[in-house]
Amino acid sequence: MKRFSGIEEWLDLVKNAELVITNSYHGLSFAINFHKKFSVYWLTNSPQSNTRIKSLLSQIDVQDYEEGMICNPKWEKVEQNLDKLLSVRTYYKNAGFVD
């Protein structure tokens, strides 16, 4: 078992990993941010977390993901999808609809 000294160490481990195995939305988010292959396992006691993870996978165009599958998406396509999401969010934020 590994204990982390802080968020910096955790982020460094994700950034330098070949594969990120996670059951958390934030673990997946940072794996995507750092363009790392990932594998996700669903939480049996947290359907809300699983919904957020599945939504994120859908938003980056990984709809057919199955639990435990190793995924290495086409990162150029992922970046295009994320850019679209940020553009829409920026539009709505500037229009005063979201904080």
C-alpha positions in Angstrom: 0.0 0.0 0.0 1.3 3.5 -0.9 0.5 6.6 1.1 0.8 9.9 -0.7 2.5 12.9 0.7 0.2 15.2 -1.2 -1.6 16.1 -4.4 1.6 17.0 -6.2 2.9 13.4 -5.7 -0.4 11.9 -6.9 -0.5 14.1 -10.0 3.1 13.2 -10.7 2.3 9.5 -10.5 -0.6 9.9 -12.9 1.4 12.1 -15.3 4.2 9.6 -15.5 2.1 6.4 -15.6 1.8 4.2 -18.6 -1.7 3.1 -17.6 -4.1 4.7 -15.1 -6.4 2.2 -13.3 -9.1 4.1 -11.5 -12.6 4.0 -10.0 -12.9 7.8 -9.6 -14.0 10.7 -11.8 -11.0 12.7 -10.9 -8.6 9.8 -11.7 -10.2 9.5 -15.1 -10.2 13.2 -15.6 -6.4 13.5 -15.0 -5.7 10.4 -17.1 -7.5 12.1 -19.9 -5.8 15.4 -19.3 -2.3 13.7 -19.4 -3.3 11.5 -22.4 -2.8 8.3 -20.5 -4.3 4.9 -21.3 -6.9 4.1 -18.7 -9.0 1.4 -17.2 -12.1 2.2 -15.1 -13.8 0.1 -12.5 -17.3 1.0 -11.4 -18.1 1.7 -7.7 -20.8 -0.6 -6.4 -21.8 1.8 -3.7 -21.8 5.1 -5.7 -24.1 5.1 -8.7 -23.7 8.9 -8.9 -19.9 8.7 -9.3 -20.4 6.0 -12.0 -22.9 8.3 -13.8 -20.3 11.2 -13.9 -17.6 8.8 -15.2 -19.9 7.4 -17.9 -20.9 11.0 -18.9 -17.3 12.0 -19.2 -16.5 8.9 -21.3 -19.5 9.8 -23.6 -18.3 13.4 -23.9 -14.9 12.3 -25.2 -16.6 9.9 -27.6 -15.9 6.6 -25.7 -19.5 5.4 -25.6 -19.0 1.6 -25.7 -16.6 1.4 -22.7 -16.9 -1.7 -20.6 -15.7 -2.0 -17.0 -12.0 -2.9 -16.8 -11.3 -2.4 -20.5 -8.0 -0.7 -21.3 -8.7 2.4 -23.4 -6.3 4.5 -25.4 -8.5 6.8 -27.4 -7.5 8.9 -30.3 -6.3 11.9 -28.4 -6.7 14.3 -31.2 -10.4 13.4 -31.3 -10.6 13.7 -27.5 -9.1 17.2 -27.6 -11.6 18.3 -30.3 -14.5 17.0 -28.2 -13.2 18.8 -25.1 -12.6 22.0 -27.0 -16.3 21.9 -28.1 -17.4 21.4 -24.5 -15.3 24.3 -23.3 -16.6 26.5 -26.1 -20.2 25.8 -25.2 -19.5 26.3 -21.5 -17.8 29.6 -22.2 -20.7 30.8 -24.3 -23.2 30.0 -21.5 -21.0 31.5 -18.9 -20.5 34.7 -20.8 -24.3 34.8 -21.3 -24.8 34.5 -17.5 -26.4 31.1 -17.5 -23.7 29.3 -15.5 -21.1 30.4 -12.9 
